[in-house]
Amino acid sequence: MQRSFGENFSTLATTAAAALLLAAEPAASAPANDPHGVWLRPEGGVQFSFYDCDGLLCAKVLSAQNAEDRSAIGAVILRGAKQTGPNEWTGKLFNVDDGKTYDGLITLVSATQLTLKGCLWGVLCSDETWTRVSGPPARHAMADAPGR
């Protein structure tokens, strides 16, 4: 018995949909609460590496597009942050722009967005949302990193 065009199309569409779901599964099954990786600040093209440091969360400046920001490459901006809740970490945030250290709250909003909130004396607060970088950091900026 020969199948009609509609039956063939339906089978093809079902197979294609199943293939798309299987291809998307690895991204969907990635841990939603893992802040480790490379993140991009919305202004200035600065990338930060979030990494494990003795079971705690740390971050440092990884690369910068602008020449004036490249002197900060390698600077640790977050050291020893503890997880305080689902998708939340607290620690001290160092602002390389003003040289001050702030009480910080890091919140993983989604697998691709991270919000940093820094507060001075618990009342003067500012926050910023960063985006996860899918590719490697810029090579030209890495060449200027201290110790390389």
N, CA, C and O atoms as CSV, one atom per row, in Angstrom:
chain,resi,resn,atom,element,x,y,z
A,1,MET,N,N,0.841,-1.177,0.000
A,1,MET,CA,C,0.000,0.000,0.000
A,1,MET,C,C,0.889,1.245,0.000
A,1,MET,O,O,1.801,1.371,0.817
A,2,GLN,N,N,0.610,2.151,-0.923
A,2,GLN,CA,C,1.409,3.355,-1.059
A,2,GLN,C,C,0.819,4.451,-0.179
A,2,GLN,O,O,-0.399,4.610,-0.099
A,3,ARG,N,N,1.713,5.217,0.490
A,3,ARG,CA,C,1.267,6.310,1.360
A,3,ARG,C,C,0.970,7.558,0.536
A,3,ARG,O,O,1.583,7.791,-0.506
A,4,SER,N,N,0.036,8.341,1.013
A,4,SER,CA,C,-0.296,9.593,0.334
A,4,SER,C,C,0.736,10.660,0.700
A,4,SER,O,O,1.516,10.498,1.639
A,5,PHE,N,N,0.721,11.739,-0.053
A,5,PHE,CA,C,1.628,12.851,0.223
A,5,PHE,C,C,1.428,13.369,1.648
A,5,PHE,O,O,2.401,13.659,2.344
A,6,GLY,N,N,0.187,13.485,2.079
A,6,GLY,CA,C,-0.108,13.981,3.424
A,6,GLY,C,C,0.473,13.094,4.507
A,6,GLY,O,O,1.008,13.591,5.498
A,7,GLU,N,N,0.374,11.770,4.327
A,7,GLU,CA,C,0.933,10.840,5.315
A,7,GLU,C,C,2.458,10.936,5.340
A,7,GLU,O,O,3.063,10.939,6.412
A,8,ASN,N,N,3.083,11.014,4.156
A,8,ASN,CA,C,4.541,11.149,4.089
A,8,ASN,C,C,5.003,12.452,4.735
A,8,ASN,O,O,5.982,12.471,5.482
A,9,PHE,N,N,4.286,13.545,4.441
A,9,PHE,CA,C,4.644,14.836,5.013
A,9,PHE,C,C,4.503,14.806,6.530
A,9,PHE,O,O,5.365,15.321,7.242
A,10,SER,N,N,3.435,14.213,7.024
A,10,SER,CA,C,3.209,14.116,8.464
A,10,SER,C,C,4.320,13.325,9.144
A,10,SER,O,O,4.807,13.721,10.203
A,11,THR,N,N,4.721,12.211,8.542
A,11,THR,CA,C,5.803,11.392,9.094
A,11,THR,C,C,7.111,12.170,9.093
A,11,THR,O,O,7.864,12.129,10.066
A,12,LEU,N,N,7.381,12.879,8.000
A,12,LEU,CA,C,8.596,13.675,7.889
A,12,LEU,C,C,8.609,14.790,8.934
A,12,LEU,O,O,9.636,15.027,9.571
A,13,ALA,N,N,7.487,15.470,9.115
A,13,ALA,CA,C,7.394,16.556,10.086
A,13,ALA,C,C,7.593,16.036,11.504
A,13,ALA,O,O,8.278,16.671,12.305
A,14,THR,N,N,7.003,14.890,11.819
A,14,THR,CA,C,7.164,14.292,13.146
A,14,THR,C,C,8.614,13.911,13.394
A,14,THR,O,O,9.140,14.152,14.481
A,15,THR,N,N,9.265,13.322,12.403
A,15,THR,CA,C,10.670,12.938,12.527
A,15,THR,C,C,11.550,14.168,12.716
A,15,THR,O,O,12.461,14.158,13.545
A,16,ALA,N,N,11.286,15.228,11.953
A,16,ALA,CA,C,12.069,16.463,12.063
A,16,ALA,C,C,11.885,17.092,13.439
A,16,ALA,O,O,12.852,17.563,14.038
A,17,ALA,N,N,10.656,17.105,13.945
A,17,ALA,CA,C,10.399,17.669,15.271
A,17,ALA,C,C,11.123,16.880,16.348
A,17,ALA,O,O,11.687,17.466,17.271
A,18,ALA,N,N,11.114,15.558,16.242
A,18,ALA,CA,C,11.815,14.718,17.219
A,18,ALA,C,C,13.318,14.970,17.165
A,18,ALA,O,O,13.976,15.017,18.204
A,19,ALA,N,N,13.862,15.131,15.965
A,19,ALA,CA,C,15.299,15.403,15.821
A,19,ALA,C,C,15.664,16.741,16.447
A,19,ALA,O,O,16.704,16.860,17.095
A,20,LEU,N,N,14.815,17.752,16.259
A,20,LEU,CA,C,15.071,19.057,16.864
A,20,LEU,C,C,15.044,18.981,18.382
A,20,LEU,O,O,15.883,19.590,19.046
A,21,LEU,N,N,14.106,18.251,18.932
A,21,LEU,CA,C,14.029,18.099,20.383
A,21,LEU,C,C,15.260,17.396,20.932
A,21,LEU,O,O,15.790,17.792,21.970
A,22,LEU,N,N,15.715,16.368,20.253
A,22,LEU,CA,C,16.913,15.651,20.696
A,22,LEU,C,C,18.147,16.527,20.593
A,22,LEU,O,O,19.021,16.457,21.457
A,23,ALA,N,N,18.240,17.347,19.562
A,23,ALA,CA,C,19.388,18.235,19.397
A,23,ALA,C,C,19.404,19.310,20.471
A,23,ALA,O,O,20.477,19.732,20.900
A,24,ALA,N,N,18.240,19.759,20.911
A,24,ALA,CA,C,18.155,20.808,21.920
A,24,ALA,C,C,18.333,20.278,23.328
A,24,ALA,O,O,18.570,21.065,24.245
A,25,GLU,N,N,18.229,18.984,23.534
A,25,GLU,CA,C,18.277,18.404,24.867
A,25,GLU,C,C,19.548,18.721,25.644
A,25,GLU,O,O,19.439,19.045,26.827
A,26,PRO,N,N,20.758,18.652,25.062
A,26,PRO,CA,C,21.943,18.959,25.852
A,26,PRO,C,C,21.922,20.356,26.448
A,26,PRO,O,O,22.330,20.531,27.596
A,27,ALA,N,N,21.459,21.356,25.705
A,27,ALA,CA,C,21.401,22.708,26.238
A,27,ALA,C,C,20.371,22.798,27.351
A,27,ALA,O,O,20.600,23.473,28.355
A,28,ALA,N,N,19.258,22.136,27.188
A,28,ALA,CA,C,18.211,22.192,28.198
A,28,ALA,C,C,18.613,21.446,29.460
A,28,ALA,O,O,18.159,21.786,30.552
A,29,SER,N,N,19.469,20.425,29.321
A,29,SER,CA,C,19.833,19.650,30.494
A,29,SER,C,C,21.061,20.197,31.213
A,29,SER,O,O,21.475,19.641,32.230
A,30,ALA,N,N,21.660,21.296,30.693
A,30,ALA,CA,C,22.787,21.921,31.386
A,30,ALA,C,C,22.290,22.446,32.723
A,30,ALA,O,O,21.162,22.928,32.816
A,31,PRO,N,N,23.123,22.358,33.766
A,31,PRO,CA,C,22.691,22.815,35.082
A,31,PRO,C,C,22.264,24.280,35.049
A,31,PRO,O,O,23.017,25.143,34.599
A,32,ALA,N,N,21.073,24.549,35.518
A,32,ALA,CA,C,20.546,25.909,35.514
A,32,ALA,C,C,21.220,26.773,36.565
A,32,ALA,O,O,21.145,28.000,36.493
A,33,ASN,N,N,21.876,26.159,37.540
A,33,ASN,CA,C,22.469,26.933,38.627
A,33,ASN,C,C,23.995,26.951,38.563
A,33,ASN,O,O,24.651,27.013,39.603
A,34,ASP,N,N,24.566,26.900,37.369
A,34,ASP,CA,C,26.018,26.896,37.232
A,34,ASP,C,C,26.510,28.219,36.656
A,34,ASP,O,O,26.383,28.451,35.453
A,35,PRO,N,N,27.070,29.091,37.494
A,35,PRO,CA,C,27.542,30.385,37.006
A,35,PRO,C,C,28.936,30.329,36.385
A,35,PRO,O,O,29.404,31.326,35.834
A,36,HIS,N,N,29.607,29.176,36.466
A,36,HIS,CA,C,30.967,29.066,35.946
A,36,HIS,C,C,30.982,29.276,34.437
A,36,HIS,O,O,30.108,28.785,33.722
A,37,GLY,N,N,31.966,29.999,33.971
A,37,GLY,CA,C,32.090,30.258,32.540
A,37,GLY,C,C,32.464,31.702,32.288
A,37,GLY,O,O,32.877,32.421,33.198
A,38,VAL,N,N,32.315,32.118,31.041
A,38,VAL,CA,C,32.700,33.460,30.618
A,38,VAL,C,C,31.449,34.309,30.430
A,38,VAL,O,O,30.483,33.893,29.791
A,39,TRP,N,N,31.491,35.515,31.007
A,39,TRP,CA,C,30.355,36.435,30.982
A,39,TRP,C,C,30.800,37.778,30.418
A,39,TRP,O,O,31.946,38.189,30.602
A,40,LEU,N,N,29.890,38.456,29.731
A,40,LEU,CA,C,30.177,39.732,29.086
A,40,LEU,C,C,29.420,40.856,29.775
A,40,LEU,O,O,28.204,40.787,29.953
A,41,ARG,N,N,30.162,41.899,30.163
A,41,ARG,CA,C,29.550,43.100,30.736
A,41,ARG,C,C,28.909,43.885,29.586
A,41,ARG,O,O,29.490,43.953,28.503
A,42,PRO,N,N,27.729,44.479,29.793
A,42,PRO,CA,C,27.019,45.113,28.682
A,42,PRO,C,C,27.736,46.323,28.087
A,42,PRO,O,O,27.564,46.620,26.905
A,43,GLU,N,N,28.528,47.017,28.882
A,43,GLU,CA,C,29.237,48.193,28.380
A,43,GLU,C,C,30.731,47.911,28.318
A,43,GLU,O,O,31.306,47.353,29.253
A,44,GLY,N,N,31.345,48.294,27.231
A,44,GLY,CA,C,32.797,48.220,27.147
A,44,GLY,C,C,33.386,46.940,26.608
A,44,GLY,O,O,34.587,46.892,26.340
A,45,GLY,N,N,32.588,45.896,26.436
A,45,GLY,CA,C,33.113,44.661,25.873
A,45,GLY,C,C,34.106,43.941,26.761
A,45,GLY,O,O,35.031,43.301,26.262
A,46,VAL,N,N,33.930,44.034,28.076
A,46,VAL,CA,C,34.822,43.346,29.012
A,46,VAL,C,C,34.239,41.976,29.334
A,46,VAL,O,O,33.052,41.850,29.637
A,47,GLN,N,N,35.090,40.946,29.266
A,47,GLN,CA,C,34.667,39.584,29.585
A,47,GLN,C,C,35.269,39.169,30.924
A,47,GLN,O,O,36.401,39.521,31.256
A,48,PHE,N,N,34.473,38.405,31.685
A,48,PHE,CA,C,34.881,37.935,33.002
A,48,PHE,C,C,34.779,36.420,33.055
A,48,PHE,O,O,33.853,35.832,32.495
A,49,SER,N,N,35.719,35.799,33.720
A,49,SER,CA,C,35.704,34.351,33.912
A,49,SER,C,C,35.261,34.054,35.337
A,49,SER,O,O,35.899,34.495,36.293
A,50,PHE,N,N,34.166,33.306,35.481
A,50,PHE,CA,C,33.701,32.846,36.791
A,50,PHE,C,C,34.177,31.413,36.951
A,50,PHE,O,O,33.927,30.573,36.087
A,51,TYR,N,N,34.862,31.129,38.055
A,51,TYR,CA,C,35.495,29.830,38.236
A,51,TYR,C,C,35.406,29.383,39.691
A,51,TYR,O,O,35.114,30.178,40.584
A,52,ASP,N,N,35.663,28.100,39.911
A,52,ASP,CA,C,35.654,27.517,41.247
A,52,ASP,C,C,36.982,27.810,41.931
A,52,ASP,O,O,38.047,27.635,41.340
A,53,CYS,N,N,36.909,28.258,43.183
A,53,CYS,CA,C,38.122,28.469,43.976
A,53,CYS,C,C,37.890,27.832,45.345
A,53,CYS,O,O,37.278,28.432,46.228
A,54,ASP,N,N,38.382,26.623,45.500
A,54,ASP,CA,C,38.229,25.861,46.745
A,54,ASP,C,C,36.768,25.692,47.148
A,54,ASP,O,O,36.424,25.838,48.321
A,55,GLY,N,N,35.910,25.386,46.178
A,55,GLY,CA,C,34.497,25.155,46.449
A,55,GLY,C,C,33.661,26.416,46.520
A,55,GLY,O,O,32.452,26.342,46.741
A,56,LEU,N,N,34.275,27.564,46.340
A,56,LEU,CA,C,33.562,28.837,46.351
A,56,LEU,C,C,33.600,29.428,44.944
A,56,LEU,O,O,34.234,28.872,44.048
A,57,LEU,N,N,32.926,30.547,44.757
A,57,LEU,CA,C,32.857,31.175,43.442
A,57,LEU,C,C,33.790,32.380,43.389
A,57,LEU,O,O,33.754,33.244,44.265
A,58,CYS,N,N,34.617,32.429,42.361
A,58,CYS,CA,C,35.511,33.555,42.131
A,58,CYS,C,C,35.335,34.026,40.696
A,58,CYS,O,O,34.803,33.301,39.855
A,59,ALA,N,N,35.790,35.253,40.422
A,59,ALA,CA,C,35.725,35.791,39.060
A,59,ALA,C,C,36.871,36.761,38.847
A,59,ALA,O,O,37.311,37.450,39.768
A,60,LYS,N,N,37.346,36.797,37.605
A,60,LYS,CA,C,38.413,37.742,37.255
A,60,LYS,C,C,38.167,38.296,35.859
A,60,LYS,O,O,37.425,37.722,35.062
A,61,VAL,N,N,38.806,39.425,35.587
A,61,VAL,CA,C,38.716,40.042,34.271
A,61,VAL,C,C,39.512,39.179,33.304
A,61,VAL,O,O,40.686,38.889,33.535
A,62,LEU,N,N,38.866,38.773,32.223
A,62,LEU,CA,C,39.480,37.854,31.268
A,62,LEU,C,C,39.988,38.568,30.021
A,62,LEU,O,O,41.088,38.284,29.547
A,63,SER,N,N,39.195,39.491,29.489
A,63,SER,CA,C,39.600,40.208,28.279
A,63,SER,C,C,38.842,41.524,28.196
A,63,SER,O,O,37.825,41.717,28.863
A,64,ALA,N,N,39.359,42.429,27.362
A,64,ALA,CA,C,38.727,43.731,27.176
A,64,ALA,C,C,38.957,44.203,25.751
A,64,ALA,O,O,40.046,44.037,25.201
A,65,GLN,N,N,37.927,44.792,25.155
A,65,GLN,CA,C,38.053,45.316,23.791
A,65,GLN,C,C,38.775,46.656,23.776
A,65,GLN,O,O,39.595,46.912,22.894
A,66,ASN,N,N,38.473,47.512,24.750
A,66,ASN,CA,C,39.046,48.851,24.787
A,66,ASN,C,C,40.420,48.844,25.439
A,66,ASN,O,O,40.631,48.181,26.455
A,67,ALA,N,N,41.349,49.583,24.852
A,67,ALA,CA,C,42.720,49.632,25.362
A,67,ALA,C,C,42.771,50.124,26.808
A,67,ALA,O,O,43.581,49.636,27.596
A,68,GLU,N,N,41.919,51.079,27.164
A,68,GLU,CA,C,41.948,51.627,28.529
A,68,GLU,C,C,41.482,50.613,29.576
A,68,GLU,O,O,41.808,50.758,30.754
A,69,ASP,N,N,40.732,49.598,29.171
A,69,ASP,CA,C,40.262,48.571,30.106
A,69,ASP,C,C,41.230,47.397,30.229
A,69,ASP,O,O,41.104,46.590,31.150
A,70,ARG,N,N,42.186,47.292,29.321
A,70,ARG,CA,C,43.066,46.119,29.298
A,70,ARG,C,C,43.999,46.031,30.495
A,70,ARG,O,O,44.491,44.946,30.807
A,71,SER,N,N,44.253,47.142,31.171
A,71,SER,CA,C,45.122,47.085,32.355
A,71,SER,C,C,44.470,46.288,33.483
A,71,SER,O,O,45.155,45.851,34.408
A,72,ALA,N,N,43.151,46.096,33.412
A,72,ALA,CA,C,42.434,45.348,34.454
A,72,ALA,C,C,42.436,43.843,34.208
A,72,ALA,O,O,41.992,43.083,35.069
A,73,ILE,N,N,42.927,43.396,33.049
A,73,ILE,CA,C,42.924,41.962,32.747
A,73,ILE,C,C,43.711,41.213,33.816
A,73,ILE,O,O,44.846,41.564,34.139
A,74,GLY,N,N,43.086,40.180,34.353
A,74,GLY,CA,C,43.690,39.375,35.410
A,74,GLY,C,C,43.253,39.781,36.808
A,74,GLY,O,O,43.461,39.028,37.760
A,75,ALA,N,N,42.648,40.963,36.950
A,75,ALA,CA,C,42.199,41.424,38.267
A,75,ALA,C,C,41.051,40.552,38.765
A,75,ALA,O,O,40.104,40.277,38.028
A,76,VAL,N,N,41.143,40.122,40.016
A,76,VAL,CA,C,40.079,39.324,40.632
A,76,VAL,C,C,39.012,40.291,41.131
A,76,VAL,O,O,39.297,41.175,41.940
A,77,ILE,N,N,37.786,40.122,40.650
A,77,ILE,CA,C,36.694,41.010,41.054
A,77,ILE,C,C,35.753,40.354,42.057
A,77,ILE,O,O,34.953,41.033,42.701
A,78,LEU,N,N,35.848,39.040,42.187
A,78,LEU,CA,C,35.014,38.295,43.133
A,78,LEU,C,C,35.863,37.175,43.700
A,78,LEU,O,O,36.435,36.376,42.958
A,79,ARG,N,N,35.940,37.122,45.020
A,79,ARG,CA,C,36.765,36.103,45.653
A,79,ARG,C,C,35.966,35.426,46.773
A,79,ARG,O,O,35.468,36.091,47.681
A,80,GLY,N,N,35.854,34.105,46.696
A,80,GLY,CA,C,35.267,33.330,47.781
A,80,GLY,C,C,33.798,33.558,48.054
A,80,GLY,O,O,33.388,33.589,49.215
A,81,ALA,N,N,32.992,33.720,47.013
A,81,ALA,CA,C,31.552,33.907,47.215
A,81,ALA,C,C,30.902,32.573,47.575
A,81,ALA,O,O,31.188,31.540,46.969
A,82,LYS,N,N,30.032,32.619,48.562
A,82,LYS,CA,C,29.332,31.416,49.029
A,82,LYS,C,C,27.924,31.376,48.456
A,82,LYS,O,O,27.259,32.403,48.324
A,83,GLN,N,N,27.482,30.161,48.118
A,83,GLN,CA,C,26.113,30.006,47.643
A,83,GLN,C,C,25.187,30.126,48.843
A,83,GLN,O,O,25.345,29.423,49.840
A,84,THR,N,N,24.210,31.036,48.731
A,84,THR,CA,C,23.292,31.304,49.838
A,84,THR,C,C,21.863,30.883,49.537
A,84,THR,O,O,20.996,30.955,50.409
A,85,GLY,N,N,21.615,30.451,48.329
A,85,GLY,CA,C,20.282,30.015,47.933
A,85,GLY,C,C,20.339,29.494,46.516
A,85,GLY,O,O,21.393,29.508,45.881
A,86,PRO,N,N,19.195,29.030,46.019
A,86,PRO,CA,C,19.179,28.559,44.634
A,86,PRO,C,C,19.569,29.710,43.698
A,86,PRO,O,O,18.914,30.753,43.682
A,87,ASN,N,N,20.617,29.517,42.935
A,87,ASN,CA,C,21.074,30.503,41.954
A,87,ASN,C,C,21.531,31.823,42.561
A,87,ASN,O,O,21.503,32.847,41.880
A,88,GLU,N,N,21.956,31.828,43.838
A,88,GLU,CA,C,22.432,33.054,44.486
A,88,GLU,C,C,23.718,32.802,45.258
A,88,GLU,O,O,23.881,31.770,45.909
A,89,TRP,N,N,24.641,33.782,45.170
A,89,TRP,CA,C,25.911,33.734,45.877
A,89,TRP,C,C,26.172,35.111,46.467
A,89,TRP,O,O,25.806,36.124,45.870
A,90,THR,N,N,26.803,35.155,47.640
A,90,THR,CA,C,27.185,36.432,48.233
A,90,THR,C,C,28.688,36.437,48.473
A,90,THR,O,O,29.294,35.414,48.791
A,91,GLY,N,N,29.259,37.599,48.314
A,91,GLY,CA,C,30.691,37.764,48.520
A,91,GLY,C,C,31.060,39.220,48.320
A,91,GLY,O,O,30.192,40.084,48.197
A,92,LYS,N,N,32.334,39.480,48.290
A,92,LYS,CA,C,32.841,40.835,48.096
A,92,LYS,C,C,33.157,41.052,46.621
A,92,LYS,O,O,33.874,40.263,46.005
A,93,LEU,N,N,32.617,42.128,46.066
A,93,LEU,CA,C,32.863,42.499,44.676
A,93,LEU,C,C,33.838,43.668,44.641
A,93,LEU,O,O,33.617,44.693,45.286
A,94,PHE,N,N,34.903,43.508,43.893
A,94,PHE,CA,C,35.880,44.582,43.717
A,94,PHE,C,C,35.586,45.295,42.409
A,94,PHE,O,O,35.516,44.666,41.353
A,95,ASN,N,N,35.413,46.615,42.482
A,95,ASN,CA,C,35.143,47.417,41.293
A,95,ASN,C,C,36.466,47.994,40.798
A,95,ASN,O,O,37.044,48.871,41.441
A,96,VAL,N,N,36.941,47.504,39.664
A,96,VAL,CA,C,38.226,47.973,39.142
A,96,VAL,C,C,38.154,49.430,38.691
A,96,VAL,O,O,39.187,50.092,38.588
A,97,ASP,N,N,36.951,49.941,38.421
A,97,ASP,CA,C,36.809,51.330,37.981
A,97,ASP,C,C,37.089,52.322,39.105
A,97,ASP,O,O,37.735,53.346,38.881
A,98,ASP,N,N,36.604,52.024,40.324
A,98,ASP,CA,C,36.803,52.969,41.429
A,98,ASP,C,C,37.721,52.437,42.531
A,98,ASP,O,O,38.029,53.160,43.479
A,99,GLY,N,N,38.159,51.184,42.416
A,99,GLY,CA,C,39.083,50.619,43.401
A,99,GLY,C,C,38.439,50.272,44.733
A,99,GLY,O,O,39.149,50.016,45.705
A,100,LYS,N,N,37.123,50.256,44.801
A,100,LYS,CA,C,36.418,49.967,46.055
A,100,LYS,C,C,35.864,48.550,46.046
A,100,LYS,O,O,35.622,47.963,44.991
A,101,THR,N,N,35.669,48.018,47.247
A,101,THR,CA,C,35.082,46.691,47.422
A,101,THR,C,C,33.683,46.853,48.002
A,101,THR,O,O,33.470,47.629,48.933
A,102,TYR,N,N,32.741,46.117,47.443
A,102,TYR,CA,C,31.335,46.220,47.825
A,102,TYR,C,C,30.802,44.865,48.275
A,102,TYR,O,O,31.312,43.819,47.874
A,103,ASP,N,N,29.757,44.899,49.123
A,103,ASP,CA,C,29.035,43.668,49.443
A,103,ASP,C,C,28.282,43.280,48.181
A,103,ASP,O,O,27.544,44.087,47.616
A,104,GLY,N,N,28.473,42.037,47.740
A,104,GLY,CA,C,27.894,41.642,46.469
A,104,GLY,C,C,26.899,40.510,46.564
A,104,GLY,O,O,27.014,39.621,47.408
A,105,LEU,N,N,25.929,40.560,45.687
A,105,LEU,CA,C,24.958,39.487,45.503
A,105,LEU,C,C,24.987,39.128,44.026
A,105,LEU,O,O,24.748,39.977,43.167
A,106,ILE,N,N,25.278,37.876,43.738
A,106,ILE,CA,C,25.325,37.379,42.374
A,106,ILE,C,C,24.123,36.466,42.197
A,106,ILE,O,O,23.950,35.509,42.951
A,107,THR,N,N,23.299,36.756,41.208
A,107,THR,CA,C,22.101,35.966,40.946
A,107,THR,C,C,22.138,35.455,39.516
A,107,THR,O,O,22.261,36.229,38.567
A,108,LEU,N,N,22.030,34.142,39.376
A,108,LEU,CA,C,21.943,33.540,38.050
A,108,LEU,C,C,20.477,33.590,37.647
A,108,LEU,O,O,19.672,32.779,38.105
A,109,VAL,N,N,20.135,34.543,36.788
A,109,VAL,CA,C,18.759,34.767,36.370
A,109,VAL,C,C,18.290,33.646,35.451
A,109,VAL,O,O,17.157,33.175,35.551
A,110,SER,N,N,19.175,33.230,34.558
A,110,SER,CA,C,18.897,32.138,33.628
A,110,SER,C,C,20.238,31.543,33.223
A,110,SER,O,O,21.284,31.970,33.710
A,111,ALA,N,N,20.207,30.566,32.340
A,111,ALA,CA,C,21.462,29.962,31.886
A,111,ALA,C,C,22.313,30.956,31.109
A,111,ALA,O,O,23.508,30.729,30.918
A,112,THR,N,N,21.707,32.063,30.656
A,112,THR,CA,C,22.441,33.036,29.849
A,112,THR,C,C,22.527,34.427,30.466
A,112,THR,O,O,23.140,35.316,29.875
A,113,GLN,N,N,21.927,34.644,31.644
A,113,GLN,CA,C,21.965,35.964,32.278
A,113,GLN,C,C,22.340,35.862,33.746
A,113,GLN,O,O,21.841,35.010,34.482
A,114,LEU,N,N,23.237,36.760,34.153
A,114,LEU,CA,C,23.746,36.819,35.516
A,114,LEU,C,C,23.649,38.270,35.975
A,114,LEU,O,O,24.068,39.178,35.256
A,115,THR,N,N,23.097,38.497,37.173
A,115,THR,CA,C,23.005,39.851,37.702
A,115,THR,C,C,23.935,39.992,38.894
A,115,THR,O,O,23.939,39.157,39.798
A,116,LEU,N,N,24.724,41.060,38.884
A,116,LEU,CA,C,25.592,41.391,40.003
A,116,LEU,C,C,25.037,42.639,40.658
A,116,LEU,O,O,24.728,43.621,39.984
A,117,LYS,N,N,24.911,42.598,41.981
A,117,LYS,CA,C,24.432,43.750,42.731
A,117,LYS,C,C,25.476,44.065,43.781
A,117,LYS,O,O,25.822,43.213,44.599
A,118,GLY,N,N,25.978,45.286,43.757
A,118,GLY,CA,C,26.968,45.714,44.734
A,118,GLY,C,C,26.388,46.798,45.611
A,118,GLY,O,O,25.744,47.727,45.123
A,119,CYS,N,N,26.621,46.677,46.936
A,119,CYS,CA,C,26.076,47.649,47.881
A,119,CYS,C,C,27.181,48.191,48.786
A,119,CYS,O,O,28.064,47.454,49.225
A,120,LEU,N,N,27.112,49.475,49.050
A,120,LEU,CA,C,28.010,50.134,49.988
A,120,LEU,C,C,27.184,50.494,51.211
A,120,LEU,O,O,26.180,51.197,51.098
A,121,TRP,N,N,27.592,50.025,52.367
A,121,TRP,CA,C,26.893,50.210,53.639
A,121,TRP,C,C,25.477,49.643,53.615
A,121,TRP,O,O,24.643,50.034,54.432
A,122,GLY,N,N,25.200,48.741,52.703
A,122,GLY,CA,C,23.909,48.073,52.651
A,122,GLY,C,C,22.769,48.901,52.094
A,122,GLY,O,O,21.651,48.401,51.976
A,123,VAL,N,N,23.024,50.165,51.745
A,123,VAL,CA,C,21.938,51.014,51.257
A,123,VAL,C,C,22.188,51.597,49.873
A,123,VAL,O,O,21.251,51.752,49.091
A,124,LEU,N,N,23.421,51.917,49.566
A,124,LEU,CA,C,23.745,52.462,48.254
A,124,LEU,C,C,24.090,51.299,47.337
A,124,LEU,O,O,25.200,50.767,47.385
A,125,CYS,N,N,23.137,50.909,46.505
A,125,CYS,CA,C,23.304,49.708,45.683
A,125,CYS,C,C,23.196,50.030,44.194
A,125,CYS,O,O,22.538,50.985,43.781
A,126,SER,N,N,23.860,49.208,43.424
A,126,SER,CA,C,23.792,49.294,41.973
A,126,SER,C,C,23.860,47.873,41.431
A,126,SER,O,O,24.550,47.024,41.995
A,127,ASP,N,N,23.152,47.614,40.347
A,127,ASP,CA,C,23.221,46.266,39.773
A,127,ASP,C,C,23.412,46.336,38.266
A,127,ASP,O,O,23.181,47.363,37.628
A,128,GLU,N,N,23.838,45.217,37.730
A,128,GLU,CA,C,24.129,45.113,36.307
A,128,GLU,C,C,23.884,43.675,35.882
A,128,GLU,O,O,24.210,42.744,36.619
A,129,THR,N,N,23.312,43.488,34.700
A,129,THR,CA,C,23.068,42.140,34.182
A,129,THR,C,C,24.055,41.852,33.065
A,129,THR,O,O,24.204,42.640,32.132
A,130,TRP,N,N,24.730,40.706,33.170
A,130,TRP,CA,C,25.723,40.283,32.189
A,130,TRP,C,C,25.176,39.102,31.404
A,130,TRP,O,O,24.257,38.416,31.851
A,131,THR,N,N,25.750,38.873,30.233
A,131,THR,CA,C,25.323,37.807,29.335
A,131,THR,C,C,26.427,36.770,29.192
A,131,THR,O,O,27.600,37.109,29.037
A,132,ARG,N,N,26.034,35.505,29.246
A,132,ARG,CA,C,27.017,34.428,29.061
A,132,ARG,C,C,27.555,34.474,27.632
A,132,ARG,O,O,26.801,34.663,26.677
A,133,VAL,N,N,28.861,34.301,27.504
A,133,VAL,CA,C,29.519,34.301,26.201
A,133,VAL,C,C,29.534,32.873,25.686
A,133,VAL,O,O,29.896,31.945,26.408
A,134,SER,N,N,29.137,32.705,24.427
A,134,SER,CA,C,29.089,31.350,23.884
A,134,SER,C,C,30.424,30.917,23.308
A,134,SER,O,O,30.719,29.723,23.252
A,135,GLY,N,N,31.231,31.872,22.880
A,135,GLY,CA,C,32.510,31.521,22.277
A,135,GLY,C,C,33.671,31.848,23.201
A,135,GLY,O,O,33.466,32.316,24.321
A,136,PRO,N,N,34.889,31.602,22.734
A,136,PRO,CA,C,36.067,31.894,23.550
A,136,PRO,C,C,36.293,33.397,23.649
A,136,PRO,O,O,35.758,34.150,22.834
A,137,PRO,N,N,37.075,33.854,24.634
A,137,PRO,CA,C,37.356,35.282,24.773
A,137,PRO,C,C,38.197,35.784,23.604
A,137,PRO,O,O,38.839,35.006,22.899
A,138,ALA,N,N,38.179,37.073,23.422
A,138,ALA,CA,C,38.951,37.681,22.343
A,138,ALA,C,C,40.437,37.385,22.520
A,138,ALA,O,O,40.977,37.574,23.610
A,139,ARG,N,N,41.105,36.924,21.463
A,139,ARG,CA,C,42.511,36.531,21.535
A,139,ARG,C,C,43.426,37.740,21.696
A,139,ARG,O,O,44.420,37.663,22.418
A,140,HIS,N,N,43.111,38.866,21.032
A,140,HIS,CA,C,44.017,40.009,21.082
A,140,HIS,C,C,44.147,40.561,22.495
A,140,HIS,O,O,45.227,41.001,22.890
A,141,ALA,N,N,43.072,40.543,23.251
A,141,ALA,CA,C,43.118,41.069,24.612
A,141,ALA,C,C,43.850,40.120,25.547
A,141,ALA,O,O,44.489,40.561,26.503
A,142,MET,N,N,43.763,38.823,25.281
A,142,MET,CA,C,44.436,37.848,26.139
A,142,MET,C,C,45.952,38.011,26.068
A,142,MET,O,O,46.645,37.713,27.040
A,143,ALA,N,N,46.472,38.473,24.952
A,143,ALA,CA,C,47.916,38.641,24.808
A,143,ALA,C,C,48.445,39.699,25.761
A,143,ALA,O,O,49.621,39.677,26.126
A,144,ASP,N,N,47.574,40.637,26.172
A,144,ASP,CA,C,47.989,41.696,27.079
A,144,ASP,C,C,47.821,41.327,28.543
A,144,ASP,O,O,48.139,42.134,29.416
A,145,ALA,N,N,47.330,40.128,28.834
A,145,ALA,CA,C,47.063,39.729,30.216
A,145,ALA,C,C,48.359,39.642,31.008
A,145,ALA,O,O,49.369,39.159,30.496
A,146,PRO,N,N,48.338,40.114,32.269
A,146,PRO,CA,C,49.530,40.021,33.107
A,146,PRO,C,C,49.974,38.570,33.256
A,146,PRO,O,O,49.143,37.670,33.382
A,147,GLY,N,N,51.259,38.354,33.243
A,147,GLY,CA,C,51.797,37.018,33.462
A,147,GLY,C,C,51.768,36.138,32.245
A,147,GLY,O,O,52.061,34.947,32.355
A,148,ARG,N,N,51.431,36.664,31.093
A,148,ARG,CA,C,51.381,35.858,29.866
A,148,ARG,C,C,52.571,36.140,29.011
A,148,ARG,O,O,52.709,35.558,27.935
